[in-house]
Amino acid sequence: MESLATHPEETAMRTNRHPEFPLDPGLIHLNHAAVGPWPKRTAEAVQRFAEANMREGSRAYLQWMKEEQRLRGLLARLINAPSPDDIALLKNTSEALSLVAYGLDWTSGDNVVCPSQEFPSNRLVWQSLEPRFGVQTRLVDLAQSPDPEAALIEALDGNTRLLSVSAVQYASGLRLDLERLGEACRARGVLFCVDAIQQLGALPFDAQACQADFVAADGHKWMLGPEGLAVFYVRPELRDRLKLNQFGWHMVEHLGDYDRKDWQPASSARRFECGSPNMLAIHALAASLDLLLETGLENVAKAISRNIEYLIDSIESKDFEILSPKASARRAGILTFRREGQDMGKLYQRLMEAGVLCAHRGGGVRFSPHFYTPQADLDAALDHL
């Protein structure tokens, strides 16, 4: 299949893109549910950081620490955490979930409930507890229930210690009613853990409203940041309940007092950060969040919703079956589709060869446009269906 770059009229249409996303004219990025592109300001922030490091070394380290603290504040705003002190900066979502799994005290016979359709990060970590602690993982098939929240709540019993869900399912794009789940967990004394990686940056998120005990999300998808830096939130009242399994200079209360022989974990969420912060990624993610917060999360969500609605109507008109929820309350930025009798793997390969970045997930092709994605890009991608 010819590359999109070989069609001058289509290339010309896509030169008038959002100034923060000067993607190659021959490329259409519909893969934010996997790895998103950096905004221009983010690339420039990294370039400035690298240039300063090359010329001045660590002379500005105190300023770097201020940017680290500023990022905590941005992330606290993004998830509605009470304070920047409630934000830990970790390597990725998997590390954050592992801190929860191996920080809690378990008793043989306890169980964890989560959807069977979860991304491996939010399934394997709980399943790893069974051979070590006798903790059962109960997988609930959401595809078989017209009321996925009811199915999850019904699976909770007197031995359930924790419910873990993705805010938005990675393959189908199903968005769960987190407030309903959080309320049910609180009423039953069950801990509530949310993998928010497919929602943060695409839709507003409120850790207080949904009564989440733990929230984790890497920054490289809808937050438009780099891989290798994630937000981890623990409800302040629970911070001391998580046993620490990683230790180092950065997680102590008296940070910077290297000669001190007595020590204790930081009272803030920094206690979960054992070693040196990823300063390069911190500068990058802060710049990306600046763009999202300046744009306004409600505006971002509305633009994504318009793009998804347009794709639903257009793809259905081409006789494809939509596998993602169509109701606005049930969807986020993911649209997965298939056609009976057609090899979706081959279609995915053809789209990728044509410069349409997408994914092969859940038995179909997955498109995931962001707020800045122009309709001309959607039309060009649709032409290849």
Residue, then its C-alpha position, 0 to 999 in steps of 0.5 A: m500500500e502506498s504511504l500517505a506521504t505519496h498523496p500531495e493533496e492529503t499531505a497539504m490538508r495535514t500541514n495545518r495542524h495544531p502548532e504543538f504537534p508538527l507531526d510528519p505530514g505522512l503520519i496520522h497518529l491514532n495510537h494515544a492509548a499506546v504511546g503518544p507523541w510529545p508536544k513541541r514544548t515538551a521536546e523543547a523542554v528536554q532540549r533545554f535541559a540537555e543543553a544546560n546539562m551539557r554546558e553546566g552540569s548539575r549547577a542548576y540542581l536546586q532549580w531541577m528540584k523546584e521543577e520536580q515539586r511543580l510536577r507534583g502540584l500539576l499531577a495533584r491538580l490532574i487527579n484532585a489529590p489533597s496535596p502535592d505531598d500525596i504524589a509519588l513519582l515512580k518509574n511506571t504503573s507496574e511499579a506502583l501496582s507492585l508497591v500496593a500488592y507487596g505493601l499490604d499485609w495479606t492473610s491466606g484466603d484473602n482475595v483480589v477482584c479485577p476484570s478478566q479483560e485487564f491489561p497484564s500489568n493490572r492482572l499479573v501483579w495480583q496473580s503473583l500473590e497466590p503462590r506466596f501468600g495464598v491470595q486468590t485473584r477473582l477475574v470478572d468477565l465484564a463482556q458478559s454483563p450488561d452492568p459491569e459495575a454490578a458484576l464486579i460488586e457481586a464478586l466482592d465477599g467477606n474475604t475480598r481485600l481489594l478491588s483493582v480496575s482500569a478506569v478505561q479498559y485498554a482493548s474495548g475502551l469501556r469506561l467504568d463508573l468509578e464513583r459507584l465502585g468506590e462507594a461500594c468498596r467503602a461500604r464493604g471495607v474493601l480497598f479500591c485501586v485504580d489504574a488510570i492510565q487510559q483516562l488521565g489526560a483524556l478525561p477529567f479524573d477525581a480521586q476524591a469523588c471516586q474514593a480511590d485508595f490507590v491511583a497509578a498511571d504512567g505519563h506516556k499515553w494521554m498525558l503526552g509525556p515520556e515513558g519511564l515516569a508515573v504518578f502514584y497516589v495513596r490516600p493519606e490515611l493509608r500511607d503508613r499501611l503500605k510496607l516499604n520494600q525499597f529503600g534509599w537516600h531519596m525516601v527519607e524524611h530528612l532529605g539531604d542530611y546525608d550524615r544523619k545516622d537515624w532515619q525514618p521514611a518521609s511522611s509524604a508520598r516521597r517515601f515510595e521513591c527510593g532513589s534518584p528522580n528521573m529529572l529529564a522525564i520530570h521536565a518533559l511531563a511537566a511541559s506536557l501537563d502544562l499544555l493539557l491544563e492550559t487547554g482545559l481538561e473539559n475541553v480536551a474531553k469534549a474534543i476527544s468525544r467529538n472525534i470518537e463520535y465522528l469515527i463511530d458514524s463513519i466506520e459503521s457506514k463502512d460496514f464495520e462492527i464497533l466493539s467499543p461502547k457507543a454511549s458517551a458515559r461509557r467511552a473515553g478515547i478508544l474505539t475498537f472495530r472489526r469486520e466479520g470475515q476480514d483479517m483484522g491483523k492484516l488490516y492493521q498492518r496495511l494501516m501501519e504501512a500507510g502511516v496510520l498509527c493504530a493498534h491491534r487489540g481486542g479482536g479488532v483495530r483500535f483507533s485512539p485520537h486525542f484532542y488535537t487530532p484534526q478531522a482531516d486526519l480522521d478522514a484520511a485514515l478512514d479512506h484506508l478502510 
